[in-house]
Every structure is written in structure tokens, then in C-alpha cells.
Amino acid sequence: MANSLPLLYLDSSVPSAYYNDHDRERQIVTQQVWHQKLPNYHLIISNITLKELGATKNRKRRKKLVALVDRLDKRMLTPTCIALAYEYLKDLKIPKNDAFHIAIATINYCEVLLSWNFTHLVNDSNKKRINDINLNKGYKTITIISPNQL
């Protein structure tokens, strides 16, 4: 039977916030969303998400982060994703990994990209430009929001 849940992509900021006790408010929101709302979605992460989480310096925290996302559906950065990411990078001043997250989510038909990254992802100007590029390249638009907007 095909999975009927909508696809939701998590960048590394969401699982990172789950254990981030330096921003208690964000941690509480993330944990509530994780347990109350995310079960309504088919969750997707990528090898980029895993690489970023794996770069966490604190070994104990890194182990908890990897365990948190261990059973989620993992997608790879492909040449098609890289090509789309470079289209974003031509038009947006964002880090390459953020462009990769957007491209992986778009190419894999995710309806939502969930992120705490307000600087590069969850802002109206970039979201419009991202979706203009997606439509221009023949892809669907993607909803980019923070956990407290889900």
C-alpha cells in the first residue's frame, strides 16, 4: 500500500533544536511538534542532514541526534539535486548546504521543508524566489516553514 501521508523534509536545525537546551523555548516547541504533529507526516532527511548532525562536536549529543533521526526515510544528494541547487545559488545568497536541502526536498516531492533557519530558508523573500525557480524548472512549489508554523 502506498504511503498516503504528506512528505515533510527536515533540515538539521529541527533535530538539533530537539536537544538544544540553550534555547529552551525552541526546544520545547520542537519536542511538542515532533511528538504531536510530525506523526501526521512521512518524514524525510538526507545525507546532508546526517552529515551536519554528525559534525556535532559533543559526542553524547551527536549520538542522541543520530538516534533521533535513525529510522527516518533518508534520501541522497543526486546529480539532479545538485543541478537544481545551483539554480538556487545563482539567485540566492545562501550556503550551499541550504540549497542542497531545498533541492533534495523539491526533487523528492516533499510538500513541506521544516527548518528553524530564518536567515536563509524560512523568510518570505527567499521562499518566493525558491518557488519561482521550482516552477520555472518544472517542479512543484514547496512550503518552507518553521516548526511553530506547522
C-alpha positions as CSV (number, residue, x, y, z in Angstrom):
1,M,0.0,0.0,0.0
2,A,1.4,3.4,-0.9
3,N,2.2,5.9,1.8
4,S,-0.7,8.4,2.0
5,L,1.0,10.8,4.5
6,P,2.3,14.0,3.1
7,L,6.1,14.2,2.7
8,L,7.9,16.5,5.1
9,Y,11.7,17.2,4.9
10,L,13.7,18.1,8.0
11,D,16.9,20.1,7.7
12,S,19.4,19.6,10.5
13,S,18.1,22.6,12.5
14,V,15.0,20.8,13.6
15,P,16.5,17.7,15.2
16,S,19.3,19.9,16.6
17,A,16.7,22.0,18.4
18,Y,15.2,18.9,19.9
19,Y,18.2,18.6,22.3
20,N,19.2,22.3,22.4
21,D,18.8,23.3,26.0
22,H,20.5,26.7,25.2
23,D,17.2,27.8,23.6
24,R,14.6,26.3,25.8
25,E,11.6,27.8,24.1
26,R,12.7,26.5,20.7
27,Q,13.5,23.1,22.3
28,I,10.0,22.8,23.8
29,V,8.3,23.8,20.6
30,T,10.4,21.3,18.6
31,Q,9.7,18.5,21.0
32,Q,5.9,19.2,21.0
33,V,5.8,19.4,17.2
34,W,8.0,16.2,17.0
35,H,5.5,14.2,19.1
36,Q,2.2,15.8,18.3
37,K,2.4,16.9,14.6
38,L,5.2,15.1,12.9
39,P,3.5,11.7,13.2
40,N,1.0,13.1,10.6
41,Y,3.8,13.2,8.0
42,H,6.2,10.9,6.3
43,L,9.5,12.3,7.4
44,I,12.4,12.7,5.1
45,I,16.0,13.6,5.8
46,S,19.1,13.5,3.6
47,N,22.7,12.5,3.7
48,I,23.3,16.3,4.0
49,T,21.2,16.4,7.2
50,L,23.1,13.3,8.6
51,K,26.5,14.9,7.7
52,E,25.6,18.1,9.5
53,L,24.3,16.3,12.6
54,G,27.4,14.1,12.5
55,A,29.5,17.2,12.7
56,T,28.1,18.0,16.2
57,K,31.2,18.3,18.5
58,N,29.7,17.0,21.7
59,R,29.9,13.2,21.3
60,K,27.0,12.4,23.6
61,R,24.7,15.0,21.9
62,R,25.8,13.8,18.5
63,K,24.8,10.2,19.4
64,K,21.4,11.3,20.6
65,L,20.8,13.3,17.4
66,V,21.7,10.4,15.1
67,A,19.5,8.1,17.2
68,L,16.6,10.6,16.9
69,V,16.6,10.5,13.1
70,D,17.8,6.9,12.6
71,R,14.5,5.5,11.5
72,L,13.5,8.3,9.2
73,D,13.5,7.9,5.4
74,K,16.8,9.0,4.0
75,R,17.3,10.5,0.6
76,M,20.6,11.1,-1.2
77,L,22.0,14.2,-2.9
78,T,21.9,13.3,-6.6
79,P,23.2,15.0,-9.7
80,T,19.7,16.2,-10.4
81,C,19.5,17.7,-6.9
82,I,22.9,19.4,-7.3
83,A,21.8,20.9,-10.6
84,L,18.7,22.4,-9.0
85,A,20.7,23.6,-6.0
86,Y,23.0,25.5,-8.3
87,E,20.0,27.2,-9.8
88,Y,19.1,28.4,-6.3
89,L,22.6,29.5,-5.7
90,K,22.6,31.7,-8.9
91,D,19.8,33.7,-7.4
92,L,20.1,33.5,-3.7
93,K,22.8,34.3,-1.1
94,I,22.5,31.1,0.8
95,P,25.0,28.4,1.9
96,K,25.4,25.5,-0.5
97,N,24.1,23.0,2.0
98,D,20.9,25.0,2.4
99,A,20.4,24.9,-1.4
100,F,21.0,21.1,-1.2
101,H,18.3,20.7,1.4
102,I,15.8,22.7,-0.7
103,A,16.7,20.7,-3.8
104,I,16.5,17.3,-2.2
105,A,13.1,18.2,-0.7
106,T,11.8,19.5,-4.0
107,I,13.1,16.6,-6.2
108,N,11.6,14.1,-3.7
109,Y,8.2,15.7,-3.8
110,C,8.1,16.9,-0.2
111,E,5.2,19.2,0.4
112,V,6.9,20.9,3.4
113,L,10.5,21.7,4.3
114,L,10.7,22.3,8.1
115,S,13.5,24.5,9.4
116,W,14.5,26.9,12.1
117,N,16.8,28.7,9.6
118,F,15.1,32.1,9.3
119,T,18.1,33.7,7.7
120,H,18.2,31.6,4.6
121,L,15.1,29.4,4.4
122,V,12.1,30.5,6.4
123,N,11.7,34.0,5.0
124,D,9.2,35.3,2.5
125,S,11.7,36.8,0.1
126,N,13.7,33.6,-0.3
127,K,10.6,31.3,-0.3
128,K,9.1,33.3,-3.2
129,R,12.4,33.1,-5.2
130,I,12.8,29.4,-4.5
131,N,9.3,28.6,-5.7
132,D,9.7,30.8,-8.7
133,I,12.8,28.8,-9.6
134,N,11.0,25.5,-8.9
135,L,8.1,26.4,-11.2
136,N,10.5,27.7,-13.9
137,K,12.3,24.4,-13.8
138,G,9.1,22.3,-13.9
139,Y,8.9,21.4,-10.2
140,K,6.1,21.9,-7.7
141,T,6.3,24.6,-5.2
142,I,7.3,23.7,-1.6
143,T,6.1,25.1,1.7
144,I,9.0,26.2,3.8
145,I,8.1,26.9,7.4
146,S,9.4,26.7,11.0
147,P,8.1,24.1,13.5
148,N,5.9,26.7,15.2
149,Q,4.2,27.4,11.9
150,L,3.3,23.7,11.3
